[in-house]
Amino acid sequence: MNIMERKNNELIKEFNAYIREHPEFANNIPDNAIVIMQLEGDEEFNKWSLNLAKSHTEKEHPVIFVKIKKIRPISSRIEDLELQPQGGY
């Protein structure tokens, strides 16, 4: 999997999480739509995503572009941890 595919997968995961938290947003997406991720400020990814869309679109499916305007950095959900040194290793 290349870097663009990884970025696309991460954006799709985030979009799915957003839809779960904001189900009313999904009402604006037609049934059977092909959803294309776009990331504001990342022209290289957006071009890659558009080319991917062109190669996978079918005439009977509407195409929807989702432009992600701002995304928070990924952070750990760990709240507390400690190191436990082991002797003899």
Buried (B, 14 or more C-beta within 10 A) or exposed (E): EEEBEEBBEEBEEBBEEBBEEEEEEEEEEEEEEBBBBBBEEBEEBBEBBEEBBEEEEEEEEEBEEBEBEEEEEEEEEEEEEEEEEEEEE
